[in-house]
Amino acid sequence: MVAPGLAVLMAAATAATPILDRAIAAAGGAQRLESYPAFEWKGRAAVHGERTITIEGRWRIEPPDRAVVETHDSGPGAGSLRRMILDGDRGWGQRDGPLEPLPEALVAHERDQFYLYYVLRLVPLRSGGFQVTALGPDSLGNDGLRVASPGRRDLDLYFDKAARPARLVTSLADPASGKEIVEELRFRGIVEKQGVRWPRRIEITWDGRPYFELDIDEFSPLPRLDPSLFEGPK
């Protein structure tokens, strides 16, 4: 006899399968998504804090834990290039000088952020490293999935009526204060290349306040990134 709590969990896991299958199909299908585990895009973003900074740049990502981000301020007098490299539990930053190691808290924060793109690839959720269960519809009637994986933060991912990602809710630590915050991502539009579909715009809030808004202008799914991109200082 199955314990009642386990029976509920098994039912939720079973109900998650058709939701995930529809989402994978809407994103381009499992074969395409599995063929391109890395991404590159160019875009523009607004970063909110004490003041709002607009930036533009190039993001090269091999989620969950590898990324190279190169940005500069937008507009006249754009200023120098900023570069961040993430390679597993190591990270470096550069601006007007040599690459310098990132603080441990910031590396952990960036790993949490780029892990979200891994989940958005959807096909990894079929692996044994994830526990995926169905959630009840949200206030807009969107189906949702709860995603859990050892060593990672739980998250809730909701899909619109076309089975496209609509929003994602998780928690993380502010790297400056260490305070736990609720992070929500909302997705709008579609950019497509080589049959892979990805959100064109990503809006992020922290505890309900605007934090980051990204508009993707050019998008390319890739089979891999050159490992030399992730090398730190010699």
N, C-alpha and C positions, 0 to 999 in steps of 0.2 A: 504494500500500500504506500502511495506517495504522500508525504506530508503536505498539508494544505499550502504552506508557504512556498514549498518547492513546486507544487503544481501550478501556482499562480505565476511563478517565475518562468517555468517551462512554457506556459501558454503565451506569456508576453514575448518570449524569444521566438516562438513559432509565428506569432502575429507580425514580428518584425521582418520576416523574410520577404513577403510580397512588397512591403514598403521599400525596402532596400533594393529589391530587384527592379522596381519601377524607376527608382532614382538613378540607378546605374544605367539603365536604358536611356533615360532622358539626358544623361551626361555624355552619351556617345557609345555606350555599350562596354561590356567587360573587356573584350579583346583590345579595343583601342586604349582604354584606360590603363590596362596592364602593360601595354607596349610603351607608354610614356609616363614613367614614374617621376620625371623631373619637369620643371617649368621655367620659362623665362618670360618676363613681361617688362614693358616700359610704361610708365604712367605718371600721374600727378597725384599729390596727396596734400591734405591739410592736417596738421598736427596741433591739437588744442592743449593748452596749458595756461600759464599765466598770460600768455599771448598766443595768438594763432600764427603758425609758421606754415607757409606753403612751399612745398618741395616738388621736385621732379627727379626721375632717375630710372634705374634699371635694377630689377630684382631677379636673381637667379637662385632657384630653390630646388633642393632635392630632399623633400621632407621624409621623415619627421625632424631630422636634426642637422641638416646641412643647408647653408644659405650664404650667398654673397649679395649684399645690398649696397649700391652706390647711388648716392643722392646729392643734390645741391639745392640751395634755395632758389625759388622761382623768381622771375622778373629781372629788371635791371640790377646790375651789381650783384649777380647771383652768388658770388663768393666761391669758396673752395669746395672741392669734392670731399664728401664724407664716405667712408667705406667701413662696412662691418662684415666680418667673416665669422660664421658659426660652423663648428665642426664637432658634433657630439657634445661633450661636456667642456669643450674649449671654445674660446671666442676672442676676437681681437677687434679693435677699432682704430681708425686712422683719420686724422684731419690735420693738415699743415705739419706733418711730421711723420715719424716712423710708426709702424703698427705697434700698438700697445695692448697688453692683455686686458680684457674686460673684467670688471668685478664679478665675482662668483654669483651674486644675486642677479645681476643683469643677464649673465649667460643662462641661468635657470629660467628667467622670465622669457628670454627670446626662444628658448627651447619649447616652452609652453605655447608660445604664439605660433611657431612654425609647425608644431604638431597639429594644430587645427587645420592646416592645409593638407596634411596627410589624411586626416579624417574626411575632408572634402573630396579627396580622390575616390572615396567610397569603396572601391574594390578591396582595400586592406581590411575592411570591416568583415569580410567573409572569412578571414583567417582565424586560426584558433587563439590568437593573441587578444581577441576582443570578446566582450560580452555585450551583445546588442539586444535590447528589449524594446518593445513597442510602448509608446506613451499614448495617453488619451489625446484627442485633438485639442489644439490651443483655442484661444478666443476667436480666431478667424476660421476655425474648422480645419486647420492644417494638421496632417498626420505628423507624428514625431517619433524619434528614436532616442533612447538613452544609451550612450556609448561609454563603456568602462574598459580600462586596460591596466594591468599592473604597472605601477610606477608613473602613471599618468593621471591627470585630473579628469573626473567624470564630466561629461557634457551632454546637453540635450540639443538635438538637431531636428528642425522642423522643415517640412517640404510643402510647397504650394500645390495647387490643384493640378499643375502640369508636372509634378514630381521633381521640381527644381528646388534647390536649397533656398529657403526663405529667411531663416534666422537660426543662430546658434547661441546657446547660453552656457556659460561655464563660470568658474571662479579662478582667480590667480592672485599672486602677491604683487603689490606695487613694488618695483625694484628700489624705489627711493625710500619709502617708509616701511616696507615690509607688511603693510596693512593688507588684509584680504579684501578683495573687491569682486563684485559681480560684473563680468564682462559679457556684453551681448554684441553679436555681429548680425547685421542685416544685409541681405544680398539683393542686388537689383540688376536687371538687364542680363544679356548673354553676349559673350565673345566666343567665337568658334574658329578653330583651325585644325586641320587634319582630322576632322570629325569629332574632336574633343570639345566639349562645351564647358565654360567656366563663367562665374559671375563677372560682369563688367564693372560693377561698383560694389565696394564693401564699406559699410559704415559701422564703426565700432564705438560703443559707449562703455564708460566705466561708472558703475553705480548710477546709471541713467543719464550721465553727463557726456556730451560729445568728447571723444578722445582722438579718433583718427578716421579720416575718410579717404579712400583710395579710388581713383578712376583709372582703369586700364585702357591704354591706347593701342598697344601692340602686344599680342599674346602668342607664345609658341610652346606647345608641349614637346618634350625632348626625351629620348631614350636614356640619357644620362648627362651628367655634367663632368667636365674635365677635373679629375682629382686634384690637379695642381692649383685649382682655384682656391682650395681650402687650406693651403699651406700658410702657416704662421711665419713669424720672423725666423730667419736662418740663425 
